[in-house]
Amino acid sequence: MPQPQPQPHHNSGTISPTASPNYVGLVRFLVQPFLESPETLSVDCEISQALNRAWIRIAFESTDKGKVFGRGGRNIQAIRTVIAAAAAATGQSVYLDIYGSTTPGREGMSFDEETEERSPPPTRKEPRGNDGPKPIVKPRLR
């Protein structure tokens, strides 16, 4: 029995190992449904053929941050997983960087102004070691 000839449109979805996926289109497809104003999404992609690596940078309004990240970071983790799978299919690794809002806010402040607002980290006066027995903590009974 003769084998049917494959149709040309069947091959249109395959990616050759040397070609990179359309990361910008993929990220837009995955992120835009979470945004109140999808036109604020900015996606930039840099691909290094020598390192087989892609860096994707996205920015959107900070008011949509909760929806994009999702509860416990589930949405953004799923987005990262899909992008990583697309990269792995072509033998690449991918990094996704997420930047804050495009509206002026804290990111407009200079480095000196930001450091003045922060309190210094707590310092230890005594080094920990085997100085003696540790206190016994008793569980609370309710």
Summary of the structure (lengths in Angstrom):
residues: 142
radius of gyration: 24.5
end to end distance: 79.0
largest distance: 85.9
contacts: 276
relative contact order: 0.14
helix: 41%
strand: 15%
